[in-house]
């Protein structure tokens, strides 16, 4: 067992041009570093079991929780409890890098949420 980094962690692509690296991929705890290019966003969704913590390493991100928007800058984070609809976006002109810590793992525990659902 040695040090883990984006250089040796399992890598995956998501969206049109975003990257993720599984720094820790346990069933009870997941730590992922992600990179989103300018103008990108993930799909709005919620998790039934997983709680998540988003922490910005570089750049500025917007994390929307149930229609409320939070601007997160380098060194800032936000907790997303289970069942809360959320979406992270990069509205800036530069890449944003952030950590997503999930307990338990969030993969396989995701339901897409259309924007209209919050208005109901």
SERO-4910 file (N, C-alpha, C, O; in steps of 0.05 Angstrom, whole numbers):
BEGIN
 pado doro    nc1    nc2    nc3   cac1   cac2   cac3    cc1    cc2    cc3    oc1    oc2    oc3
  Unk    A     17    -23      0      0      0      0     18     25      0     37     27     16
  Unk    A     12     44    -18     28     68    -19     10     92    -22    -14     91    -20
  Unk    A     23    114    -27      8    140    -30     -9    138    -55     -1    127    -75
  Unk    A    -33    151    -53    -51    152    -76    -53    180    -86    -52    199    -71
  Unk    A    -55    183   -113    -57    209   -125    -73    207   -151    -80    184   -159
  Unk    A    -78    229   -164    -91    228   -190    -73    214   -211    -83    206   -232
  Unk    A    -48    212   -206    -29    199   -224    -31    169   -224    -23    156   -243
  Unk    A    -41    157   -201    -42    128   -200    -70    117   -192    -74     93   -190
  Unk    A    -90    135   -188   -117    127   -181   -133    119   -205   -126    127   -228
  Unk    A   -153    103   -201   -171     96   -223   -185    121   -234   -196    136   -218
  Unk    A   -183    125   -260   -194    149   -273   -219    142   -289   -221    120   -299
  Unk    A   -237    161   -290   -261    158   -307   -269    185   -318   -262    206   -306
  Unk    A   -283    185   -340   -293    210   -352   -324    210   -347   -337    190   -347
  Unk    A   -334    234   -344   -363    237   -341   -371    263   -355   -355    281   -359
  Unk    A   -397    265   -361   -407    288   -376   -392    290   -403   -384    270   -414
  Unk    A   -389    314   -413   -376    318   -439   -346    319   -437   -332    310   -455
  Unk    A   -335    329   -414   -306    332   -413   -296    333   -385   -274    344   -380
  Unk    A   -310    322   -365   -302    323   -337   -287    297   -330   -291    276   -343
  Unk    A   -270    299   -310   -253    276   -301   -259    271   -272   -265    288   -256
  Unk    A   -256    245   -265   -257    237   -237   -236    216   -231   -229    200   -249
  Unk    A   -225    217   -207   -205    198   -198   -214    186   -171   -219    201   -152
  Unk    A   -217    159   -170   -225    146   -145   -200    144   -127   -183    127   -131
  Unk    A   -197    163   -108   -175    162    -90   -179    141    -68   -160    129    -59
  Unk    A   -205    136    -61   -212    115    -43   -239    104    -52   -258    120    -55
  Unk    A   -241     79    -57   -266     67    -68   -276     45    -51   -279     22    -60
  Unk    A   -282     51    -26   -294     31     -8   -324     31     -9   -336     51    -18
  Unk    A   -337     10     -1   -366      9      0   -377     29     21   -398     41     17
  Unk    A   -363     32     43   -372     49     65   -362     78     63   -373     96     75
  Unk    A   -342     83     46   -330    110     43   -317    112     16   -302     95      8
  Unk    A   -324    134      2   -312    140    -24   -301    168    -24   -313    187    -14
  Unk    A   -277    171    -35   -264    197    -39   -257    199    -68   -241    183    -78
  Unk    A   -267    220    -81   -263    224   -109   -253    252   -113   -264    271   -102
  Unk    A   -232    256   -129   -224    282   -139   -235    286   -166   -233    268   -183
  Unk    A   -248    308   -171   -260    313   -197   -250    340   -209   -242    358   -194
  Unk    A   -250    341   -235   -243    365   -250   -265    371   -270   -273    353   -286
  Unk    A   -276    395   -269   -297    404   -288   -286    428   -303   -277    447   -292
  Unk    A   -288    427   -330   -280    450   -346   -301    472   -344   -323    468   -335
  Unk    A   -293    496   -353   -312    519   -353   -338    512   -368   -338    499   -389
  Unk    A   -360    522   -357   -386    518   -369   -399    491   -366   -420    486   -378
  Unk    A   -387    473   -351   -398    446   -348   -414    443   -322   -412    459   -304
  Unk    A   -431    422   -322   -448    417   -299   -455    387   -298   -456    374   -319
  Unk    A   -459    377   -274   -469    350   -272   -499    351   -274   -511    372   -271
  Unk    A   -512    328   -277   -541    326   -277   -551    328   -249   -539    317   -230
  Unk    A   -574    343   -245   -586    345   -218   -594    316   -210   -605    301   -226
  Unk    A   -589    310   -185   -595    283   -175   -597    284   -144   -591    304   -131
  Unk    A   -604    261   -133   -604    257   -104   -595    229    -98   -595    212   -116
  Unk    A   -586    225    -74   -578    198    -65   -596    190    -42   -603    206    -25
  Unk    A   -604    165    -42   -622    154    -21   -606    150      5   -616    158     26
  Unk    A   -583    138      3   -567    131     27   -543    149     31   -536    155     54
  Unk    A   -529    157     10   -503    170     13   -506    199     22   -522    214     11
  Unk    A   -490    206     41   -485    234     47   -459    242     34   -441    225     31
  Unk    A   -457    267     25   -433    276     11   -423    302     22   -437    318     33
  Unk    A   -397    305     19   -384    331     25   -367    339      1   -349    325     -7
  Unk    A   -374    362    -10   -359    374    -33   -340    394    -22   -348    412     -6
  Unk    A   -314    393    -30   -294    411    -21   -277    421    -44   -264    404    -58
  Unk    A   -277    447    -49   -263    458    -72   -233    461    -67   -225    473    -47
  Unk    A   -217    449    -85   -188    450    -83   -177    473   -100   -157    486    -92
  Unk    A   -190    479   -122   -180    500   -141   -204    510   -157   -220    495   -167
  Unk    A   -206    537   -160   -227    549   -176   -252    555   -159   -251    555   -135
  Unk    A   -273    562   -174   -299    569   -162   -321    550   -173   -321    545   -197
  Unk    A   -338    541   -156   -360    524   -165   -386    534   -153   -386    549   -133
  Unk    A   -408    527   -165   -435    532   -154   -447    505   -148   -450    488   -165
  Unk    A   -455    501   -123   -468    477   -114   -497    484   -107   -502    500    -88
  Unk    A   -516    473   -122   -544    479   -117   -556    456   -101   -553    433   -108
  Unk    A   -569    464    -79   -583    444    -62   -612    452    -60   -619    473    -49
  Unk    A   -630    435    -71   -659    440    -70   -666    468    -79   -682    481    -66
  Unk    A   -653    478   -100   -659    504   -111   -643    527    -99   -644    549   -111
  Unk    A   -629    523    -77   -612    544    -66   -584    542    -77   -573    520    -78
  Unk    A   -572    564    -85   -546    564    -97   -525    574    -78   -528    594    -64
  Unk    A   -503    559    -76   -480    565    -59   -455    567    -76   -448    548    -90
  Unk    A   -442    590    -75   -416    593    -89   -394    583    -71   -391    593    -48
  Unk    A   -379    564    -80   -357    552    -64   -331    560    -78   -327    555   -101
  Unk    A   -313    572    -62   -287    579    -72   -266    561    -60   -272    544    -43
  Unk    A   -242    563    -70   -220    547    -60   -219    547    -29   -220    568    -16
  Unk    A   -218    523    -18   -217    520     12   -244    520     25   -245    521     50
  Unk    A   -266    519      9   -293    518     21   -307    493     13   -302    481     -9
  Unk    A   -325    483     30   -340    459     24   -368    461     34   -376    480     48
  Unk    A   -384    441     27   -412    440     35   -421    411     37   -414    394     20
  Unk    A   -437    405     58   -448    379     63   -475    376     48   -491    395     48
  Unk    A   -479    353     36   -504    346     22   -515    321     36   -505    299     32
  Unk    A   -537    325     52   -548    302     65   -563    283     45   -569    291     23
  Unk    A   -568    258     53   -583    240     36   -610    252     29   -622    265     46
  Unk    A   -620    246      5   -647    255     -3   -649    283    -14   -670    291    -23
  Unk    A   -627    299    -13   -627    327    -22   -619    328    -51   -598    319    -59
  Unk    A   -636    340    -68   -630    344    -96   -607    364    -98   -607    385    -85
  Unk    A   -587    357   -115   -564    375   -117   -551    373   -145   -556    354   -160
  Unk    A   -535    394   -151   -521    395   -176   -497    414   -172   -500    436   -161
  Unk    A   -474    406   -181   -451    423   -181   -446    433   -209   -448    418   -229
  Unk    A   -439    459   -211   -434    471   -237   -408    488   -236   -399    497   -215
  Unk    A   -396    491   -260   -373    509   -262   -382    531   -281   -380    528   -305
  Unk    A   -390    554   -270   -398    577   -285   -375    596   -291   -378    616   -304
  Unk    A   -351    588   -282   -328    606   -285   -313    601   -311   -322    584   -327
  Unk    A   -292    616   -316   -277    614   -341   -252    596   -338   -236    594   -356
  Unk    A   -249    583   -314   -226    565   -310   -236    538   -299   -259    536   -289
  Unk    A   -219    518   -301   -226    492   -289   -231    495   -259   -220    512   -246
  Unk    A   -248    477   -249   -252    475   -220   -244    446   -213   -252    427   -226
  Unk    A   -229    443   -191   -221    417   -180   -232    415   -152   -230    434   -136
  Unk    A   -244    392   -145   -257    389   -119   -256    360   -111   -253    342   -127
  Unk    A   -260    356    -85   -263    329    -73   -292    325    -68   -307    343    -59
  Unk    A   -301    300    -72   -328    291    -64   -323    267    -45   -313    246    -54
  Unk    A   -331    270    -20   -329    249     -1   -357    238      4   -375    254     11
  Unk    A   -361    212      1   -388    201      3   -387    177     23   -369    161     23
  Unk    A   -408    176     40   -410    154     59   -440    147     61   -456    163     69
  Unk    A   -447    122     54   -431    102     40   -426    112     11   -434    134      4
  Unk    A   -413     95     -6   -407    104    -33   -433    113    -47   -454    102    -42
  Unk    A   -430    132    -65   -454    143    -79   -459    129   -105   -481    131   -116
  Unk    A   -440    115   -117   -444    101   -142   -465     79   -138   -463     63   -120
  Unk    A   -485     79   -156   -507     60   -153   -529     70   -135   -549     55   -130
  Unk    A   -527     94   -124   -547    105   -105   -554    133   -115   -554    152   -100
  Unk    A   -562    135   -141   -566    161   -153   -592    160   -169   -597    142   -185
  Unk    A   -609    180   -164   -634    184   -179   -634    211   -191   -631    231   -177
  Unk    A   -637    213   -217   -638    239   -231   -663    255   -222   -684    243   -218
  Unk    A   -660    281   -220   -682    298   -211   -685    321   -232   -667    337   -235
  Unk    A   -707    321   -246   -712    344   -264   -717    370   -249   -728    369   -227
  Unk    A   -709    392   -260   -713    418   -246   -742    423   -239   -747    435   -218
  Unk    A   -761    414   -255   -789    419   -251   -799    406   -225   -819    415   -214
  Unk    A   -785    385   -215   -794    371   -191   -794    390   -167   -811    387   -149
  Unk    A   -774    408   -165   -773    427   -142   -796    446   -142   -804    456   -121
  Unk    A   -807    452   -165   -829    472   -167   -856    459   -159   -874    474   -153
  Unk    A   -857    433   -158   -883    419   -151   -889    421   -122   -909    411   -113
***
